[in-house]
Amino acid sequence: MKKFGAYILILVTATVVIFYLLDAGYTYVYNNGAYRSKAMWVRDMKDLPKLDYIVLGSSRANYFINPTVIEAQTGKMGLNLGVNASTGIEIFLMLDEFLKIRDVDTVFIQVDSKYIQMNPDLVGEQAWIPFIYEPVKYELFKDHGDEYIWCRYMPFYRYQRSEARLGYRNVIPSLLGKGVSYKENSGYFPKSGVIKKERPYRADKPITQENPYFKMMIELCEEKNVPVIFFTAPIYGFKGDLKPLQKYLPNYYDLKESITDRNLFSDQTHLNTQGATVFSRKFATLFFNNAKEESSSNP
């Protein structure tokens, strides 16, 4: 019986040690390997000149704003730091991560009916889970379920929990230098396809309260003395009410109907590549060309 107990103890100890070693190894890769997420890319940004702007948000930023188009039109240099499925929590983390190490003239944040979501998104959070051991990340996640406490304190649990997105299929390519070239398009990702037929837009849930994470973004930008502009990107056939955003967000621009041509949409809530080019030009004219003209007319 004593031998059996000793065997179990050795087995448990060996398992815990292995988990600690795997956790340390995976975390090292996510801090030093080839970029497999925009979070990894931003955390490693060094020696960049001061940027004119950054764009934050979900896929409705990621697929919508092409900085190369804006630079060609205005000469302004920026980055698209949108991450698919991001909610207020993940957007704040990207903003905080960037402002810790970089300077920027203006922050643009895409916002829509998803403003009402107060919890992390199971997809959007994946870019940040490897770094949940850091205080800012943990403080934001811990109140949204015990699983985030386990992610913080149980070795290797966070990688097992998200094996499909954070496991060896992601770690090994990163270790081998096979990353994503975010720099090539300044963070923008093109999306193909065209809406094939008209479909009724399901009305979004109403916005009835302030989102604390967006409030934190505003406060952080004020602390850093960086102007922040919120905008809603085009939506095809939108039904709902975004007027409450004017109450909760300063410098808010409703651009959801700035593009209405169905051929420029990949689906109802995302532009295709051609649509992103058109919208990026409109965006540049509104926020950069017009500002330039106003400043030149008011010496």
Order of alpha helices (4+ residues) and beta strands (2+ residues): alpha-alpha-beta-alpha-alpha-beta-alpha-beta-alpha-alpha-alpha-alpha-alpha-alpha-beta-alpha-beta-beta-beta-alpha-alpha
